[in-house]
């Protein structure tokens, strides 16, 4: 019998995003192996791991908390992408642009899922969650 999280669309999107972030990381210089490369891959992996951990036998509030951690990890990967961009590590930024676009889709899905589980646990006033910032 599959685990609950294996059925979640947002978890599957997170897995695809991890693959994309690993492709980004593979293109970083060796000098970033123990810094940026490690940080961005750990943050991306954390997105899916928090979705999975929060889905099993948790209260709605607890699951919403884990989804919040997933969102924060996603934002961390976006910050890493900006550092990569600013450091000019990629001559062709197509992969970074794709990762950024996918991060926006995943952010919207995570936020919508979080709201559907526990609508009163989400702080609406945070600019991170405003629709115009994620579209």
Secondary structure by P-SEA (a helix, b strand, c coil): ccccccccaaaaaaaaaaaaaaaaaaaccccccccaaaaaaaaaaaaaaaaaaaaccccaaaaaaaaaaaaaaaaaaaaaaaaaaaacccccaaaaaaaaaaaaaaaaaaaaaaaaacccccccccccccccccc
